[in-house]
Amino acid sequence: MSEISTKPPSGMRDFLAADVARRRHVLGVVQRVYESFGFVPLETPTIENLTTLLGKYGPEGDQLLYRILHRRERLQRALAVPAPTELDLSDEGLRYDLTVPLARVVANYRDLPAFYKRYQIQPVWRADRPAKGRFREFYQCDVDITGTRSVVADAEVCGAVAGVLEQLGFTDFHIHVNHRELLRAFVLAAGLTAEQEAPALIALDKLDKVGRDGVLQELAQKGFGPGVGEALLGALERARQPGALAVLAAEAGPFQAPAQALQELFAVAAAGPAGKRLVFDPTLARGLSYYTGPIFEITCAGLAGSMGGGGRYDNLIGMFKKQQVPAVGFSLGLERVLLVMEERGMFPPLGVGPQVLLCRMADVPAAAAVQVATALRSQGLRVEVFADTPQMGKQLGYANTLGAPFAAILGTAELAAGTVALKHLQSGEQAAVPVADVARHVAQRS
């Protein structure tokens, strides 16, 4: 029998205590800032119907969906076939993002506010190739506003995400902004047809990963003429020059309306936390097919790829109900944020593990130790009781292993006096402290 691997599946991870503490710290900031903008929480099921998921992310996105096998009898029948020609798939899959489930929710519940501001912090799954900072299971932290086409909504989702990053200590990030209609105008001006727009944008979305030559190669592999890719990239690169957006907004033609919409967004966002972070980037594509207006992506100095993105998707909810409902949203990638913060040493000291290890002599009853620990915990301390009673040196050694800064030693004399021998492990200092005063002493030395 072969040895069973104890590693998690590729692209998925275990989170030990320090990892969980860092994640909770970041998620606490995310929740606090999102709620300060008036967003309310939402959670949706891990599993969605495939009819909900398919056709919303483009051909490449559909290929990354995790599909679920049928259960029980149907699965047993499928596995009983010696060489099945195809798997017996159910009509369900794991959610790919949090935006499509939101669209389903808005279509399903009629009593939601007319302008629904929701945030959602949950894991999603993609059958992608794992890489540094890219996983198959990862958390997204989304903010969305439905029911309005106002540029205020666009500015608010950008402001919420910018507020989170600033609260976490980031100072060198930017939110790149483009407009889907502006991209469409560039695509058509380069000689592509409307049908060629989607595959062209999927290739363009990889510009920061594969570079200019890589995009040109993919366009050629998809059958685009040799001059088309050069014409498209050349026009987009010229549009990155300073003042180009103002020129596009001033000239009559297909570029004018989306360029003016971006100018309005920049003007409104300037009054909030995202104002100084917004950067016009005509090469920004974002490959998901449901975007219809402004699109966003966060970049951070020294980080390949983005820490999050989003945009306006005015047609997606209409796929689930008879009427169109405009919407805009922004998704912050938790894993990328954590990666950068860890590499840069941005985390504050986080309380992980016990502050006090309660040690006892062999002649102290276990119930007495638990009673003292309960009294210490009522003071707000994190306390672990050493379960056994080996020599005190071993108990104190275990406290060092845990990283606990204090050990509270309980003997029969301390038990009778209502005290503990509180030992500061780093300095070695020890003092008799009344049980009721332990928290104050710990706070003074922490």
Solvent accessible surface area in square Angstrom, and as a share of the most:
residue,aa,sasa,rsa
1,M,222,0.99
2,S,96,0.62
3,E,166,0.75
4,I,128,0.65
5,S,83,0.54
6,T,135,0.78
7,K,167,0.71
8,P,52,0.33
9,P,92,0.58
10,S,71,0.46
11,G,13,0.12
12,M,47,0.21
13,R,73,0.27
14,D,99,0.51
15,F,69,0.29
16,L,134,0.67
17,A,65,0.50
18,A,47,0.37
19,D,44,0.23
20,V,47,0.27
21,A,16,0.12
22,R,56,0.20
23,R,21,0.08
24,R,177,0.65
25,H,48,0.22
26,V,1,0.00
27,L,40,0.20
28,G,33,0.32
29,V,8,0.05
30,V,1,0.00
31,Q,83,0.37
32,R,136,0.50
33,V,13,0.07
34,Y,0,0.00
35,E,78,0.35
36,S,87,0.56
37,F,43,0.18
38,G,44,0.43
39,F,4,0.02
40,V,72,0.41
41,P,89,0.56
42,L,31,0.15
43,E,132,0.59
44,T,11,0.06
45,P,79,0.49
46,T,56,0.33
47,I,79,0.40
48,E,8,0.04
49,N,80,0.41
50,L,15,0.08
51,T,114,0.66
52,T,8,0.05
53,L,0,0.00
54,L,61,0.30
55,G,52,0.50
56,K,15,0.06
57,Y,5,0.02
58,G,11,0.10
59,P,90,0.57
60,E,71,0.32
61,G,4,0.04
62,D,29,0.15
63,Q,144,0.64
64,L,44,0.22
65,L,11,0.06
66,Y,58,0.22
67,R,108,0.39
68,I,36,0.18
69,L,65,0.32
70,H,27,0.12
71,R,144,0.52
72,R,188,0.69
73,E,109,0.49
74,R,111,0.40
75,L,47,0.23
76,Q,121,0.54
77,R,147,0.54
78,A,15,0.12
79,L,126,0.63
80,A,80,0.62
81,V,71,0.41
82,P,140,0.88
83,A,81,0.63
84,P,60,0.38
85,T,142,0.82
86,E,137,0.61
87,L,110,0.55
88,D,35,0.18
89,L,73,0.36
90,S,9,0.06
91,D,93,0.48
92,E,40,0.18
93,G,0,0.00
94,L,38,0.19
95,R,2,0.01
96,Y,10,0.04
97,D,4,0.02
98,L,0,0.00
99,T,14,0.08
100,V,0,0.00
101,P,0,0.00
102,L,0,0.00
103,A,0,0.00
104,R,54,0.20
105,V,8,0.05
106,V,16,0.09
107,A,23,0.18
108,N,92,0.47
109,Y,112,0.43
110,R,239,0.87
111,D,127,0.66
112,L,50,0.25
113,P,83,0.52
114,A,81,0.63
115,F,128,0.54
116,Y,13,0.05
117,K,48,0.20
118,R,1,0.00
119,Y,10,0.04
120,Q,1,0.00
121,I,34,0.17
122,Q,23,0.10
123,P,23,0.14
124,V,0,0.00
125,W,24,0.09
126,R,49,0.18
127,A,39,0.30
128,D,35,0.18
129,R,202,0.74
130,P,44,0.28
131,A,62,0.48
132,K,152,0.64
133,G,10,0.09
134,R,82,0.30
135,F,42,0.17
136,R,68,0.25
137,E,52,0.23
138,F,34,0.14
139,Y,66,0.25
140,Q,19,0.08
141,C,0,0.00
142,D,3,0.01
143,V,0,0.00
144,D,3,0.01
145,I,8,0.04
146,T,3,0.02
147,G,25,0.24
148,T,26,0.15
149,R,152,0.55
150,S,47,0.31
151,V,27,0.15
152,V,84,0.48
153,A,3,0.03
154,D,4,0.02
155,A,12,0.09
156,E,56,0.25
157,V,0,0.00
158,C,0,0.00
159,G,3,0.03
160,A,0,0.00
161,V,0,0.00
162,A,0,0.00
163,G,10,0.10
164,V,0,0.00
165,L,0,0.00
166,E,56,0.25
167,Q,113,0.50
168,L,10,0.05
169,G,44,0.43
170,F,3,0.01
171,T,109,0.64
172,D,48,0.25
173,F,0,0.00
174,H,79,0.35
175,I,0,0.00
176,H,34,0.15
177,V,0,0.00
178,N,1,0.00
179,H,17,0.08
180,R,13,0.05
181,E,71,0.32
182,L,0,0.00
183,L,0,0.00
184,R,80,0.29
185,A,8,0.06
186,F,12,0.05
187,V,0,0.00
188,L,88,0.44
189,A,76,0.59
190,A,18,0.14
191,G,57,0.55
192,L,8,0.04
193,T,68,0.40
194,A,66,0.51
195,E,142,0.64
196,Q,59,0.26
197,E,15,0.07
198,A,51,0.39
199,P,43,0.27
200,A,1,0.00
201,L,1,0.01
202,I,23,0.11
203,A,0,0.00
204,L,2,0.01
205,D,42,0.22
206,K,54,0.23
207,L,39,0.19
208,D,85,0.44
209,K,115,0.49
210,V,77,0.44
211,G,31,0.29
212,R,83,0.30
213,D,111,0.57
214,G,19,0.18
215,V,1,0.01
216,L,36,0.18
217,Q,109,0.48
218,E,28,0.12
219,L,4,0.02
220,A,64,0.50
221,Q,133,0.59
222,K,78,0.33
223,G,63,0.61
224,F,15,0.06
225,G,34,0.32
226,P,134,0.84
227,G,46,0.45
228,V,31,0.18
229,G,3,0.03
230,E,81,0.37
231,A,47,0.36
232,L,1,0.01
233,L,1,0.00
234,G,12,0.12
235,A,23,0.17
236,L,0,0.00
237,E,62,0.28
238,R,161,0.59
239,A,8,0.06
240,R,120,0.44
241,Q,109,0.48
242,P,133,0.84
243,G,51,0.49
244,A,17,0.13
245,L,24,0.12
246,A,54,0.41
247,V,81,0.47
248,L,25,0.12
249,A,6,0.05
250,A,80,0.62
251,E,104,0.47
252,A,96,0.74
253,G,43,0.41
254,P,96,0.61
255,F,44,0.18
256,Q,50,0.22
257,A,72,0.56
258,P,8,0.05
259,A,0,0.00
260,Q,85,0.38
261,A,37,0.29
262,L,0,0.00
263,Q,70,0.31
264,E,95,0.43
265,L,1,0.00
266,F,51,0.21
267,A,71,0.55
268,V,53,0.31
269,A,3,0.02
270,A,69,0.54
271,A,102,0.79
272,G,36,0.35
273,P,46,0.29
274,A,1,0.01
275,G,19,0.18
276,K,147,0.62
277,R,26,0.09
278,L,16,0.08
279,V,55,0.32
280,F,36,0.15
281,D,13,0.07
282,P,1,0.00
283,T,9,0.05
284,L,12,0.06
285,A,1,0.01
286,R,42,0.15
287,G,18,0.17
288,L,27,0.13
289,S,59,0.38
290,Y,12,0.05
291,Y,17,0.06
292,T,34,0.20
293,G,4,0.04
294,P,12,0.08
295,I,0,0.00
296,F,0,0.00
297,E,25,0.11
298,I,0,0.00
299,T,43,0.25
300,C,6,0.04
301,A,58,0.45
302,G,94,0.90
303,L,33,0.17
304,A,88,0.68
305,G,15,0.15
306,S,29,0.19
307,M,2,0.01
308,G,10,0.10
309,G,3,0.03
310,G,4,0.04
311,G,0,0.00
312,R,13,0.05
313,Y,3,0.01
314,D,18,0.10
315,N,78,0.40
316,L,1,0.00
317,I,0,0.00
318,G,15,0.15
319,M,113,0.50
320,F,57,0.24
321,K,65,0.28
322,K,216,0.91
323,Q,115,0.51
324,Q,100,0.44
325,V,16,0.09
326,P,15,0.09
327,A,0,0.00
328,V,0,0.00
329,G,5,0.05
330,F,2,0.01
331,S,20,0.13
332,L,1,0.01
333,G,16,0.16
334,L,1,0.01
335,E,10,0.04
336,R,37,0.14
337,V,0,0.00
338,L,19,0.10
339,L,43,0.21
340,V,5,0.03
341,M,0,0.00
342,E,99,0.44
343,E,106,0.47
344,R,97,0.35
345,G,63,0.61
346,M,44,0.20
347,F,39,0.16
348,P,59,0.37
349,P,140,0.88
350,L,54,0.27
351,G,56,0.53
352,V,60,0.35
353,G,36,0.35
354,P,21,0.13
355,Q,39,0.17
356,V,0,0.00
357,L,0,0.00
358,L,1,0.01
359,C,0,0.00
360,R,28,0.10
361,M,84,0.37
362,A,83,0.64
363,D,96,0.50
364,V,2,0.01
365,P,78,0.49
366,A,54,0.42
367,A,79,0.61
368,A,13,0.10
369,A,1,0.01
370,V,80,0.46
371,Q,130,0.58
372,V,15,0.09
373,A,0,0.00
374,T,76,0.44
375,A,38,0.30
376,L,0,0.00
377,R,106,0.39
378,S,94,0.60
379,Q,59,0.26
380,G,65,0.62
381,L,16,0.08
382,R,103,0.37
383,V,16,0.09
384,E,55,0.25
385,V,36,0.21
386,F,30,0.13
387,A,81,0.63
388,D,96,0.50
389,T,48,0.28
390,P,47,0.30
391,Q,145,0.65
392,M,37,0.16
393,G,54,0.52
394,K,139,0.59
395,Q,0,0.00
396,L,31,0.15
397,G,36,0.34
398,Y,81,0.31
399,A,0,0.00
400,N,95,0.49
401,T,111,0.65
402,L,59,0.29
403,G,58,0.56
404,A,4,0.03
405,P,55,0.35
406,F,5,0.02
407,A,0,0.00
408,A,0,0.00
409,I,13,0.07
410,L,1,0.00
411,G,6,0.06
412,T,70,0.41
413,A,76,0.59
414,E,41,0.19
415,L,63,0.31
416,A,94,0.73
417,A,72,0.56
418,G,39,0.37
419,T,24,0.14
420,V,0,0.00
421,A,8,0.07
422,L,11,0.05
423,K,41,0.17
424,H,22,0.10
425,L,29,0.14
426,Q,169,0.75
427,S,60,0.38
428,G,38,0.36
429,E,99,0.45
430,Q,99,0.44
431,A,56,0.44
432,A,82,0.63
433,V,2,0.01
434,P,62,0.39
435,V,24,0.14
436,A,84,0.65
437,D,45,0.23
438,V,0,0.00
439,A,23,0.18
440,R,128,0.47
441,H,55,0.25
442,V,4,0.02
443,A,71,0.55
444,Q,118,0.52
445,R,104,0.38
446,S,109,0.70
